[in-house]
Amino acid sequence: MTAASPRSRESTLANLLDVFDVEQLGPYAYRGNSDAGDRDLIDASQALAQAIVAATKSASLDSNSGKVVRRASGVFCRPIRAEALIDFNVDLIHAGRAFTTVVVTVAQGDRTNGVITVMLDTPVADVVRHPVQPTASSPASAIPYDMPLPGRELRLVDVVDPNDPDEVGPPRLEAWLHYDPVPVRDDLQRALLAHFTGHLSISTTMRGHAGIGTAMSHKTVSTAVMAIDISFHDPIAWEGWVLYDHESTAVGAGMSYVRGQIRDESGRLIASFAQDGLIKAFDDSPAASGLAERARL
């Protein structure tokens, strides 16, 4: 990670990868910047990506090196401010020959923002493997969607605007992504895949209900990512496009649940993920309404 204040960097894919590559302060202590554009809060999935890199760096300190992140599960209890540096403190729970488990605490100042449990393992040869299932859609037939980040191209299947309250259909959303460059390092590849899991899940849930969409977030409805789980299915390396297939299976009592899969163009399953998201009526109290819109959850 290059030294820079959170507000001094342009939002590009190359700079985002640099944000993921947290700076090591000590054997199990790391610090990171943010890439939130002009927003005051960062996506929880950015912190998840940074924690994956921090966990990999800490695991490499063990004599049994060469382990990769197999699973990461995070709960985010406080919003993460873009203007402040982020600390990632790694607790080594277990380091065996095959598996390592760490807990990464995400903090700003003396306040904990989230806790992420990461499991790493040593890659081994297959005993069995499911056959590849070709995808039903393709990036060629998908609709380009502008989610500005130089170096990333996004196309949606049969959806023009995932934020539109009038965009109603099954609570499923397929998104094809193309990254240039794709990082060479394994931990940054996993971080990059994890990062986008936080972007469209709540939109997927809202798509199943007329008159509500993420364009209303922070205005008439409160939304936030509260928890993300991701499991990686080696090998994760890919070329070309990757497909994020989101499906919302439950919503109610102020929370939504979305599960998803990430596949390459051949249909090979790279990773699976799940997200718990907040969807509540907007708090219009004087304290809440006085908060700048871009700083609200």
N, C-alpha and C positions, 0 to 999 in steps of 0.2 A: 504494500500500500504506500503510495506516495504521500508525503506530508502536505495536507491541505485542510483548510477549514471547510465545514460542511457546505457553506454557501459559495465557496470559491470555484466549484467545479461545474462544468457544463454537463448536462444530462445526455450521455451517449452510452452505447453498449460498452465501449472500451473503458470508460470511466466507471461504469457500473461494476465491471469485473474487478477494477482496481479497488472499489469500495468493498467488495466481497473479501479481498485479500487482506484481512485484518493484520494490524501491526502487532508483533509479539513484544510485550513488555517484560515478560518473565517466563519461566517454564510453563505456567498454566494461566497466564494473564495476557489479555489482548485488548486492543483498542481499535475502534473503527469510526469512519466518517459516515455520511449519509448521501443519498442521491434521490432527493425528493422533488426535484424541479423547483417550482415556486410554492410548494406546499409546506406547511409548518410541521406536519406529522409524516412519518415514514410508514411504509407498508410493513406489517408484521413479517411478511415473507422475506423482506430484505434482511431482517435480523435473523431469521431462520437460515438463510443462505450464509450469512457471516458466521453463525454458530457452527455450521457444517465445516467451514474452513478452519475455524479455531479448534474444533474437536480433532480434525485430521492432523493438524500441526502438533497438538498435544500427544496424540497417539503415536506419532513418529518419534517421540522422545523415548518411548519404550524400546527395549532391545528387540522385541518382535515387531519390526517395522514392516511396511508394505500393506497395512490394513487400510480398508476403504470404508466409507460410511454406507451402511446397509439400511439404516432406518433413523429418522429423526422425528421427534414428537414434541411440539412446543405449545405452551399455554401463555397467553400474553395478557397480563393483568393491568397494565397501564400503557397509555399511548407513549410512543417514542418520539421525542422532539428532534426535528431536523437540525436545529441550530446548535445542538450540544453533541459532543463526542459520546460514543457508546462504549462501555466497558463490557468485556466478555470474560468472565471468570470461570475456569474449567475445574471441576472436581472429578478426579479419577476414582471411579467407584470400583472398577475391576479391570485388570489387564491380564488376560490369559493367553495361551498359545494361539487359540482360534479367535476369541472374541475379546473386545474391549468395550466397556460402558463408561460414559462420562455424562455429567450433568453440567450444562452451560447456563450460568446465570447472566442475564442481560440487565445492565443497570446504567443509569445516568445519575451521577452524583451519589447520594446515599439512598436512592430509591430503586427498588427492583422493578423492572418493566416486564420481565418474562423469564420463564425457566424452560429449558429445552433438554430433553434426554436424547442422547445420541448413542447408537449401537454401531460398532465397527467390526468387521471381520476380515479374515484372510481369504482372498479369492481361491476357489478350488475348482477342479474339473466337475462337469455335470455327472450326476447319476442318471437322472431323467430330465427332460425338458419338454414343455408343451409345444405343439407345432405353432408356427406363426399364423395369425388370423388376419387376412388382408382387410384393410379399412374399406368402409362403404363409400367414403368421400375422398376427395383429392384436393390438394391446394390449387390446382389449375381451375377447378370449378367453384372455389370458394370466393367470397366477397371481400375485397380489401377493406380494412378498417384502420382509421388513423388513431393510433395510440402512440404519440410521438416518442421515439427513442432511436436516434440514428444508429444503424447497425442491426435493428430488429424490424422485421416485416410481419404483419399480422393479417390473417384472412379468416373470416367467419363463414360457417356453413349455413346458408339460408337465413341469415340474420344480418340486417343492415346496421342497426344501432342497438347494442345490448343494454343501453341505459334508458331507452325510450319506454315510458309507461304504457304506450300503445303497442309495443312489440310483444305480442302475446302468442304463446305456443306451448308445447310440452316443456317441462322444466329440465331441459337438456340444452347444452351449448357446446358445439365443437369448434375449436380454434386451432388453425394451423399457424405455426410460427417458424420463421427462418432467421437464424442468427449469423452475422458476419462481423467479426470472426467468432468461430467456435473455439473456446479455450482449449489448450493442449493438456493442461493439468487436470487430473481426474477430479480433485476436490472442487475446482472451479466449474467443471462440467456439472457436477451434482448440485452445486450452489445455484448455477444458472437455471437448471431444471426446476429446482425448488422455488425459485423466486416468483415465477409466473403463477404458481398455484394460488396465490392470494389475490389475483386480479379480477376474475370473472365469476367466482363461485356465487356470490350474493346476487349478481345479475341473473345467473342461471335459475336461482330460486324464484326471483321476482317475475321472470318471464312466464311462469305458469299462472299468473294472477293479473287480471286486467286492472289498469288504473294505478299501477305502482311500478316504479323502476328506479334504478340507482341514480338517475338524474335528479331525483328528489332527496337524495342523501344529504344530511346536514341542513336541510331546509324544513321538510315536513316529516321526515323519518330519520331515525338514528341508525347507522350501520357501522359495523366494525368487525374485523377478523379477530376472533377470540382464541382459536386453537387450530393448528395445522399438523397433520401427520403425513409423512411421505416415506415410502419404502422403495428402494432401488433394486432393480432386477438386473444383475450383471449379465452381459457386458452393457455398459450404458453409452459407449461412444456411438455417435451417429453422424451422418452426412445429410445435407439437404434440409428438408422440413421435418418438424415434429408436430404431432397432433395431441392437443389437450382435449379430452372428451369428458365434459362435466355432466353429472346427473344429480339433481336435487331429489333426495328420497324422503325428506321430512322437513316440515316447517311448522312452528307454533310456539306459543308461550315465549315469544320474543327471540327465538333462536332458529336458525336454519342449519341443515346438515346436507353437505354435498360430498359425493365421492367421485373420483375421477381416475382416468388412466392416461398415461403418456406413451405414445407409440411413434415409431419412425414411419417413413413412407411405405416400407414393406409390410407394416402391420406388427412388427416385432415390439413386444411390450418392454418398455424401458423402466417405467416406474408407475406406482399407484399412489394416490393421495386422497386425503379427506380433509374437510374443513368444517369447523363450527363457526357460524357467523351470527352476529347480533343484528336483529331487526326489531326495533322498538319505535313506538310513537315518539316524535320529537318533543323534548322537554322545552316548553316555551316560557319557562320561568325567567324572571329578570336576569338571574345569574347566567343562565344558559344562552339567552338571546343576546347578551352583551359580549359573548365570545365570538371572535372573528370566525367567519364561516370556514375558512381554510384550515382552522385549528381544531375544528370539531371532529369527533369520531363519527 
